[in-house]
Amino acid sequence: MNIPILLNLKVTETNPGLKGDTASGATKKAIMENRPSVKVPLFIKEGELLKIDTREGAYVERAGK
């Protein structure tokens, strides 16, 4: 079975980001719907759909709603 390189997954748990701290490059931990954790930018909120690179388990971009 081949695993896709990119998956769209929903954030089920993360801490709120700090207002105005979007350009610093800082990250926080987010738990995804399939339970692994991924480092994401501070502006990401619970319930958002994200594009995740399955090769590295890394955040790529927002995937929409």
C-alpha positions in Angstrom: 0.0 0.0 0.0 1.3 3.4 -0.9 0.8 6.2 1.5 0.2 9.6 -0.1 2.9 12.2 0.2 0.4 14.9 1.4 -2.6 14.4 3.6 -5.3 16.8 4.7 -5.8 16.4 8.5 -7.9 18.3 11.0 -6.3 19.8 14.1 -8.1 18.3 17.2 -6.0 19.9 19.9 -3.6 22.9 20.2 -2.9 25.8 22.4 -4.1 29.3 21.4 -1.4 31.3 19.6 -0.2 34.7 20.8 -1.8 37.6 19.0 0.5 39.5 16.7 3.2 36.7 16.7 2.7 35.5 13.2 6.0 36.7 11.6 8.4 35.3 14.1 8.6 31.8 12.7 7.7 30.4 16.1 5.8 27.1 16.3 3.6 25.2 18.7 2.5 21.5 18.9 -0.8 20.5 17.4 -2.5 17.1 17.7 -4.0 15.9 14.5 -7.2 13.8 14.0 -5.1 10.6 13.6 -3.3 11.4 16.8 0.3 12.3 15.8 1.6 15.7 16.8 2.9 18.2 14.3 4.7 21.5 14.8 2.6 24.3 13.3 2.7 28.1 13.2 1.2 30.0 16.1 -1.8 31.2 14.1 -3.2 27.7 13.6 -6.4 27.0 15.6 -8.3 23.8 16.6 -10.6 22.6 13.9 -8.5 23.8 11.0 -7.7 21.5 8.1 -4.0 21.3 7.3 -1.9 19.8 4.6 0.7 17.5 6.2 3.8 16.0 4.5 3.7 12.3 5.5 7.4 11.7 4.7 8.5 14.1 7.5 5.3 14.5 9.5 5.6 18.3 8.8 3.1 21.1 8.4 2.9 22.3 4.7 0.0 24.8 4.6 -3.6 25.3 5.5 -5.9 23.1 3.4 -9.1 25.0 3.7 -12.2 24.1 5.7 
